[in-house]
């Protein structure tokens, strides 16, 4: 529903773009969307729930995840299951949804106009508060939550568009993306020890589209949608003995267990407004 609302808002502004462009009819539009520019912008980021995501375990620490954490009786210690969100207690009920939120960014770019067609490249960097979490629940009972969000992120993209005589530009964009991910781990288990490797690097791509309207010979406003998908499979939590006895399920196989998320992708949908100054 939230994603549908974001797309509806984008469509409304894009449909209004031609009418807005007509208001710029008194300008010289021959050089619209040609040359270098800088942009600032902001908007909202949606972090969709990753259906079916779980925690995965490496109980023998051979680097291969997918082991089952078992009790001394051979039962699955994580039989209460998992949820796509942050735990609110020790039982697998009422997990908090992944967090959406605002974002802001800046970019520099250059366009080359050829008749009514525009091609260009841009470099963008920014920050979003969207957060992605997954939780697991043990029979102890205890909860274990992994969360990640981007400290900062950037992309280097191409874009191509069409401008009907200047005034308005409709474009698509895409290219490689990077995010410095801030990973967090939380648990109600006070017996074992837990250590993690904190921040990691995610690499992937960003793609989307939008529209810009020239309001003066050098200033443009716009709206765009951007989908970003970066992959991070380096984050892990190492479980040690702490004060737990040797019969602790995390310790039975090799004296410890490593934990990762089953989903290595951090995906976001963004709808953002832009303000550009063209040189």
C-alpha positions as CSV (number, residue, x, y, z in Angstrom):
1,X,0.0,0.0,0.0
2,X,2.8,2.5,0.9
3,X,4.6,1.7,-2.4
4,X,1.4,2.2,-4.4
5,X,0.9,5.6,-2.7
6,X,4.4,6.6,-3.6
7,X,3.9,5.7,-7.2
8,X,0.6,7.5,-7.3
9,X,2.2,10.7,-6.0
10,X,4.9,10.4,-8.6
11,X,2.4,9.8,-11.5
12,X,0.4,12.9,-10.4
13,X,3.4,15.2,-10.6
14,X,4.7,13.7,-13.9
15,X,1.3,14.1,-15.5
16,X,1.3,17.8,-14.4
17,X,4.7,18.4,-15.9
18,X,3.6,19.4,-19.5
19,X,1.2,22.1,-18.1
20,X,4.0,23.4,-15.9
21,X,6.3,23.6,-18.8
22,X,3.9,25.8,-20.8
23,X,4.3,28.5,-18.1
24,X,8.0,28.8,-19.2
25,X,7.0,29.7,-22.7
26,X,8.5,33.2,-22.5
27,X,12.0,31.9,-22.1
28,X,14.6,30.9,-24.6
29,X,14.4,27.1,-24.3
30,X,17.0,26.2,-26.9
31,X,19.6,25.5,-24.3
32,X,17.4,23.7,-21.7
33,X,19.0,20.6,-20.2
34,X,22.3,21.1,-21.9
35,X,25.6,21.4,-19.9
36,X,26.7,21.0,-16.3
37,X,24.4,21.3,-13.2
38,X,24.3,20.7,-9.5
39,X,21.2,19.4,-7.7
40,X,20.0,19.1,-4.1
41,X,17.0,17.2,-3.1
42,X,15.1,15.1,-0.5
43,X,12.1,12.9,-0.1
44,X,11.0,9.7,1.4
45,X,12.5,6.2,1.4
46,X,10.5,3.0,1.7
47,X,12.1,-0.2,3.0
48,X,9.9,-3.0,1.9
49,X,9.5,-6.1,4.2
50,X,11.7,-9.0,3.0
51,X,9.3,-11.8,3.1
52,X,10.6,-15.1,4.4
53,X,14.0,-13.7,5.6
54,X,15.5,-15.6,8.6
55,X,18.7,-15.8,10.5
56,X,21.1,-18.5,9.3
57,X,23.8,-20.3,11.4
58,X,27.2,-21.8,11.1
59,X,27.5,-24.0,14.1
60,X,30.8,-25.8,13.1
61,X,32.3,-22.6,11.9
62,X,33.4,-24.0,8.5
63,X,32.2,-20.9,6.7
64,X,29.1,-22.6,5.3
65,X,25.8,-21.3,6.7
66,X,22.6,-23.3,7.0
67,X,23.2,-25.4,10.1
68,X,20.5,-26.1,12.7
69,X,21.2,-24.9,16.2
70,X,20.1,-27.9,18.3
71,X,19.6,-28.5,22.0
72,X,21.3,-31.4,23.9
73,X,18.1,-33.4,23.2
74,X,18.5,-32.8,19.5
75,X,15.6,-30.4,19.2
76,X,15.7,-27.2,17.0
77,X,16.6,-24.4,19.4
78,X,15.0,-21.9,17.0
79,X,11.7,-23.7,16.5
80,X,9.7,-20.6,17.5
81,X,10.8,-19.2,14.1
82,X,11.7,-15.8,12.6
83,X,10.0,-12.5,11.7
84,X,10.7,-9.8,9.1
85,X,11.3,-7.0,11.5
86,X,12.6,-6.0,15.0
87,X,11.6,-8.2,17.9
88,X,9.5,-6.5,20.7
89,X,10.0,-9.3,23.2
90,X,11.2,-12.9,23.6
91,X,8.2,-14.4,21.8
92,X,7.6,-14.4,18.0
93,X,4.7,-12.0,18.1
94,X,4.3,-8.3,17.3
95,X,7.6,-7.6,15.5
96,X,8.1,-4.0,14.5
97,X,7.9,-3.3,10.7
98,X,11.0,-2.2,8.8
99,X,11.5,1.6,9.1
100,X,10.7,4.1,6.4
101,X,11.9,7.7,6.6
102,X,13.2,10.8,5.0
103,X,16.3,11.1,2.9
104,X,18.5,13.9,1.4
105,X,21.1,14.0,-1.3
106,X,23.2,16.1,-3.6
107,X,24.5,15.5,-7.1
108,X,26.6,16.9,-9.9
109,X,26.0,16.0,-13.5
110,X,26.3,17.0,-17.1
111,X,23.8,16.6,-20.0
112,X,24.2,16.8,-23.7
113,X,21.1,17.8,-25.7
114,X,20.7,16.6,-29.2
115,X,17.5,18.0,-30.6
116,X,14.8,16.8,-28.3
117,X,16.9,14.0,-26.9
118,X,19.1,14.3,-23.8
119,X,21.9,12.0,-22.6
120,X,24.1,12.6,-19.6
121,X,25.9,11.2,-16.5
122,X,25.7,12.1,-12.8
123,X,27.4,11.4,-9.5
124,X,25.2,11.4,-6.4
125,X,25.6,11.0,-2.7
126,X,23.2,11.2,0.3
127,X,21.7,9.7,3.4
128,X,18.5,7.9,4.3
129,X,17.2,6.7,7.7
130,X,15.4,3.6,6.3
131,X,16.2,0.5,8.4
132,X,15.8,-3.2,7.5
133,X,15.6,-5.8,10.4
134,X,15.1,-9.5,10.9
135,X,14.7,-11.4,14.1
136,X,14.9,-15.0,15.4
137,X,13.5,-16.6,18.5
138,X,15.0,-19.4,20.6
139,X,13.2,-21.8,23.0
140,X,15.2,-20.3,25.9
141,X,13.1,-18.0,25.4
142,X,15.2,-15.2,23.8
143,X,15.2,-12.9,20.8
144,X,18.0,-12.1,18.4
145,X,17.6,-9.1,16.0
146,X,19.9,-7.9,13.1
147,X,19.3,-4.4,11.6
148,X,21.0,-2.4,9.0
149,X,20.7,1.1,7.5
150,X,22.9,3.2,5.3
151,X,25.3,5.7,7.0
152,X,25.7,7.2,3.5
153,X,25.2,6.0,-0.1
154,X,26.1,7.0,-3.6
155,X,25.7,6.1,-7.2
156,X,27.3,6.9,-10.6
157,X,24.5,6.8,-13.1
158,X,23.7,7.5,-16.8
159,X,20.5,9.1,-17.8
160,X,18.6,9.5,-21.0
161,X,15.5,11.5,-21.7
162,X,13.2,13.4,-24.0
163,X,12.4,17.1,-23.9
164,X,9.6,18.2,-26.2
165,X,11.2,21.4,-27.4
166,X,12.7,22.3,-24.0
167,X,10.9,23.3,-20.8
168,X,10.3,19.8,-19.5
169,X,12.5,16.7,-19.5
170,X,11.3,13.1,-19.0
171,X,14.1,10.7,-18.3
172,X,15.2,7.3,-17.1
173,X,18.4,6.7,-15.1
174,X,20.6,3.8,-13.9
175,X,24.0,2.7,-12.8
176,X,26.2,1.2,-10.1
177,X,25.5,2.1,-6.4
178,X,27.4,1.9,-3.1
179,X,26.3,2.1,0.5
180,X,28.3,2.2,3.8
181,X,26.0,0.0,5.9
182,X,25.6,0.4,9.7
183,X,24.8,-3.0,11.1
184,X,23.4,-3.5,14.6
185,X,22.7,-6.6,16.7
186,X,20.5,-6.9,19.8
187,X,19.5,-9.9,21.9
188,X,17.8,-10.7,25.2
189,X,20.3,-13.6,25.7
190,X,22.5,-12.6,28.7
191,X,24.4,-15.8,28.9
192,X,26.5,-16.1,25.7
193,X,29.0,-13.5,24.5
194,X,28.4,-11.8,21.1
195,X,30.8,-9.9,18.9
196,X,30.2,-8.5,15.4
197,X,32.1,-6.7,12.6
198,X,29.9,-3.6,12.6
199,X,29.9,-1.5,9.5
200,X,30.2,-3.1,6.0
201,X,30.2,-2.1,2.4
202,X,27.3,-2.8,0.0
203,X,27.6,-2.7,-3.8
204,X,24.8,-2.9,-6.3
205,X,22.8,-0.7,-8.6
206,X,20.2,2.1,-8.7
207,X,17.6,2.7,-11.4
208,X,14.6,4.9,-11.9
209,X,13.1,7.8,-13.7
210,X,11.5,11.2,-13.4
211,X,10.8,14.6,-14.8
212,X,12.3,18.1,-14.5
213,X,10.8,21.5,-15.3
214,X,12.8,24.6,-16.1
215,X,11.4,27.5,-14.2
216,X,14.1,30.0,-15.2
217,X,17.0,29.8,-17.7
218,X,19.2,28.2,-15.0
219,X,16.8,26.7,-12.3
220,X,14.9,23.5,-12.6
221,X,12.6,21.6,-10.2
222,X,11.7,17.9,-10.5
223,X,10.4,14.7,-9.1
224,X,11.9,11.3,-9.5
225,X,11.6,7.7,-8.3
226,X,14.7,5.6,-7.6
227,X,15.1,1.9,-6.7
228,X,18.4,0.9,-5.0
229,X,19.6,-2.6,-4.4
230,X,23.0,-3.2,-2.7
231,X,24.4,-6.5,-1.6
232,X,26.2,-7.1,1.7
233,X,27.2,-10.6,2.7
234,X,30.1,-9.7,5.1
235,X,28.2,-8.9,8.3
236,X,28.3,-11.7,10.9
237,X,27.8,-12.1,14.7
238,X,30.1,-14.5,16.5
239,X,28.5,-16.2,19.5
240,X,30.9,-17.4,22.3
241,X,30.5,-19.1,25.6
242,X,30.2,-16.0,27.9
243,X,28.8,-17.5,31.2
244,X,26.8,-20.2,29.4
245,X,27.5,-23.9,30.2
246,X,29.0,-26.3,27.6
247,X,25.4,-27.7,27.0
248,X,24.4,-24.4,25.5
249,X,23.0,-25.0,22.0
250,X,25.3,-22.4,20.5
251,X,28.4,-24.3,21.9
252,X,27.6,-27.9,21.3
253,X,29.1,-28.3,17.8
254,X,32.3,-26.3,17.9
255,X,32.3,-24.2,21.1
256,X,30.6,-21.3,19.3
257,X,28.3,-20.3,16.4
258,X,28.3,-17.6,13.7
259,X,25.1,-15.9,12.7
260,X,24.2,-14.1,9.5
261,X,21.0,-12.9,7.8
262,X,19.6,-15.1,5.0
263,X,19.0,-12.1,2.8
264,X,22.1,-10.2,1.7
265,X,20.3,-7.5,-0.2
266,X,19.4,-4.0,1.1
267,X,16.6,-2.7,-1.1
268,X,14.9,0.7,-1.0
269,X,12.3,2.7,-3.0
270,X,12.6,6.4,-3.0
271,X,10.4,9.3,-4.2
272,X,12.3,12.6,-4.1
273,X,12.0,16.2,-5.1
274,X,14.9,18.0,-6.8
275,X,16.1,21.5,-7.2
276,X,18.8,22.0,-9.8
277,X,21.0,24.9,-10.9
278,X,22.4,24.8,-14.4
279,X,25.6,26.6,-15.5
